[in-house]
Amino acid sequence: MNKKKAGAVLVVLLTCGLVARAFAQGQEPKFNSNADDIKRISNLVEEFRLDIIHKDGYAITKLLLNPNVLFRSIDNQETVDKARKLNAQYDGIGPSALDGFVTVLATSKDKLEEKFQNVEIRQDGDLGFVTFNYDFVINDKIHHSGIEHWQVRKIDGQWKILSVTWTKYLTN
């Protein structure tokens, strides 16, 4: 291939790359959101945090869409493999941990707190997503941390938690 053809091919490839990049940027998700709903979702997160500090599991259940929402840490592959020795169909999620969490709040003598960092809220109409880093603190010491992700839903003018999933890394 001569230098002219090679140069032309390079120009075409660069142009295609720029067009593809511009098109991809135009395809970013667009959210139909408003500041009032973002604030209300932020308030929901703060209520959840305060309910943990106050050990009020009942109040937390009122923040949920219903008692059957997904509320669970995501198991790592080692835990999944162990569970599958007892149940070959284990999906890596398992049953909701909501009842256990509410019980811990109601019965624990320890000081409990969940600290949130890097909270990101995205909302599109009646659906919202909340993602943040968290530290679960027991008696002023971090017990475990990870990333927590919520789906929230607006119904009857109220934002409710649709699901809560999180990773969990124990601190030793």
Backbone torsions as a table, in degrees:
resi	resn	phi	psi	omega
1	MET	NA	132.4	-179.3
2	ASN	-79.8	170.3	-174.7
3	LYS	-63.8	-35.5	-180.0
4	LYS	-64.9	-46.6	-179.9
5	LYS	-65.8	-41.0	178.9
6	ALA	-61.9	-41.7	177.9
7	GLY	-63.7	-41.3	179.5
8	ALA	-65.0	-41.9	179.0
9	VAL	-62.8	-42.6	179.1
10	LEU	-61.8	-43.6	178.7
11	VAL	-62.3	-43.7	179.5
12	VAL	-62.8	-45.5	-179.9
13	LEU	-62.9	-43.4	178.0
14	LEU	-63.3	-41.8	178.3
15	THR	-62.7	-44.6	178.6
16	CYS	-61.3	-40.3	178.6
17	GLY	-62.9	-43.1	179.1
18	LEU	-66.3	-41.0	178.7
19	VAL	-64.7	-43.9	179.6
20	ALA	-62.4	-41.0	179.7
21	ARG	-66.1	-42.9	178.4
22	ALA	-62.9	-40.5	178.7
23	PHE	-64.9	-43.3	180.0
24	ALA	-62.8	-39.6	178.9
25	GLN	-65.4	-33.3	177.7
26	GLY	-71.7	-12.9	-178.0
27	GLN	-97.5	8.2	177.9
28	GLU	-61.8	149.9	179.5
29	PRO	-58.2	139.8	175.6
30	LYS	-110.3	129.4	-177.2
31	PHE	-109.1	130.2	175.4
32	ASN	-88.5	79.5	-173.7
33	SER	-120.1	166.3	175.8
34	ASN	-144.1	155.6	-174.4
35	ALA	-60.8	-35.3	-179.3
36	ASP	-64.6	-45.0	179.4
37	ASP	-67.6	-39.2	177.3
38	ILE	-60.3	-42.6	178.7
39	LYS	-63.9	-42.4	179.5
40	ARG	-64.7	-38.5	176.9
41	ILE	-66.2	-41.5	176.8
42	SER	-60.0	-40.4	176.7
43	ASN	-63.7	-36.4	177.4
44	LEU	-61.4	-44.0	178.2
45	VAL	-61.8	-43.5	179.8
46	GLU	-66.4	-39.6	176.2
47	GLU	-59.9	-43.9	178.5
48	PHE	-58.7	-46.7	-179.5
49	ARG	-60.9	-45.5	-179.6
50	LEU	-67.4	-36.3	178.3
51	ASP	-63.2	-32.9	175.6
52	ILE	-67.4	-47.3	179.6
53	ILE	-58.6	-40.6	-179.5
54	HIS	-83.1	-1.0	-179.8
55	LYS	55.6	44.0	-176.8
56	ASP	-108.7	81.1	179.9
57	GLY	-61.9	-35.7	179.0
58	TYR	-61.7	-43.0	178.9
59	ALA	-62.7	-38.1	177.4
60	ILE	-61.8	-42.1	-179.0
61	THR	-62.7	-27.7	177.9
62	LYS	-73.1	-16.7	177.8
63	LEU	-83.6	-12.1	-176.9
64	LEU	-90.9	150.3	178.6
65	LEU	-60.4	-42.6	176.9
66	ASN	-161.5	168.9	-176.4
67	PRO	-72.3	-6.2	-177.2
68	ASN	-101.9	14.3	-179.3
69	VAL	-66.3	155.6	174.8
70	LEU	-68.6	123.2	-178.3
71	PHE	-143.7	91.7	-168.8
72	ARG	-162.5	143.4	170.8
73	SER	-77.0	155.6	-179.4
74	ILE	-93.1	121.1	-178.5
75	ASP	-72.8	144.0	174.5
76	ASN	-78.0	170.1	-173.9
77	GLN	-62.2	-35.8	179.1
78	GLU	-61.8	-43.4	178.5
79	THR	-66.6	-40.2	177.3
80	VAL	-60.4	-46.2	-179.1
81	ASP	-61.0	-41.7	178.2
82	LYS	-63.7	-45.1	-179.0
83	ALA	-64.7	-34.3	-179.6
84	ARG	-69.8	-14.5	174.0
85	LYS	-69.6	-24.6	177.3
86	LEU	-98.8	-30.3	-177.9
87	ASN	-144.3	104.0	-175.3
88	ALA	-60.5	-23.6	-178.0
89	GLN	-92.8	6.9	-177.4
90	TYR	-56.2	129.9	-172.3
91	ASP	-96.4	2.9	179.5
92	GLY	86.6	-1.8	178.2
93	ILE	-111.7	-57.1	179.8
94	GLY	79.2	-173.2	-177.4
95	PRO	-70.4	160.4	179.4
96	SER	-59.5	142.3	177.7
97	ALA	-98.5	10.0	-176.0
98	LEU	-61.4	-49.0	-178.6
99	ASP	-58.8	-42.5	178.6
100	GLY	-64.1	-40.5	179.7
101	PHE	-64.4	-45.4	179.1
102	VAL	-61.9	-39.9	178.8
103	THR	-64.8	-43.6	177.9
104	VAL	-58.8	-45.7	180.0
105	LEU	-60.3	-41.5	-175.9
106	ALA	-72.5	-28.0	-171.2
107	THR	-111.7	-14.3	-174.7
108	SER	-69.6	136.3	174.3
109	LYS	-90.5	-9.3	-177.7
110	ASP	-78.8	158.3	171.3
111	LYS	-79.9	123.5	-176.5
112	LEU	-119.5	144.6	175.6
113	GLU	-159.4	145.4	171.1
114	GLU	-116.1	122.5	-179.4
115	LYS	-103.0	133.3	-177.9
116	PHE	-109.6	138.6	174.5
117	GLN	-134.1	154.7	175.9
118	ASN	55.0	45.7	-179.0
119	VAL	-69.4	126.1	176.6
120	GLU	-121.8	125.3	179.7
121	ILE	-117.9	129.0	174.5
122	ARG	-127.6	139.9	-175.7
123	GLN	-140.9	137.9	176.2
124	ASP	-135.7	102.8	-178.2
125	GLY	62.1	-122.8	-176.7
126	ASP	-94.1	13.1	179.2
127	LEU	-122.4	135.3	178.6
128	GLY	-136.2	159.0	179.0
129	PHE	-131.4	133.8	178.2
130	VAL	-126.2	127.8	178.0
131	THR	-132.6	137.9	179.1
132	PHE	-159.1	160.6	168.5
133	ASN	-82.8	146.6	178.1
134	TYR	-137.7	155.7	167.8
135	ASP	-126.0	126.6	173.2
136	PHE	-95.5	119.4	-170.3
137	VAL	-111.0	128.4	176.3
138	ILE	-120.4	122.8	-179.0
139	ASN	50.9	47.7	176.4
140	ASP	66.2	14.9	176.2
141	LYS	-124.1	136.0	178.8
142	ILE	-67.0	121.5	178.0
143	HIS	-89.5	-46.2	176.0
144	HIS	-154.2	162.3	-178.3
145	SER	-143.1	173.9	176.2
146	GLY	164.8	-158.1	174.7
147	ILE	-114.4	135.6	-180.0
148	GLU	-116.1	141.6	-179.0
149	HIS	-132.8	127.5	177.3
150	TRP	-116.0	146.2	162.0
151	GLN	-108.2	134.9	178.8
152	VAL	-126.4	154.8	-176.0
153	ARG	-136.4	136.7	176.7
154	LYS	-93.3	124.0	178.3
155	ILE	-144.2	136.6	-178.2
156	ASP	53.8	35.2	178.0
157	GLY	78.1	2.3	-177.7
158	GLN	-117.3	142.7	173.1
159	TRP	-88.7	126.9	-179.8
160	LYS	-125.1	152.9	179.5
161	ILE	-80.6	124.1	179.9
162	LEU	-93.4	-35.1	176.1
163	SER	-160.7	152.1	175.6
164	VAL	-135.3	120.2	174.6
165	THR	-130.8	151.2	-177.5
166	TRP	-155.3	155.1	168.9
167	THR	-90.5	159.2	-175.6
168	LYS	-142.9	118.7	178.0
169	TYR	-122.6	113.1	-178.8
170	LEU	-68.3	142.8	176.6
171	THR	-102.1	125.8	-179.1
172	ASN	-103.1	NA	NA
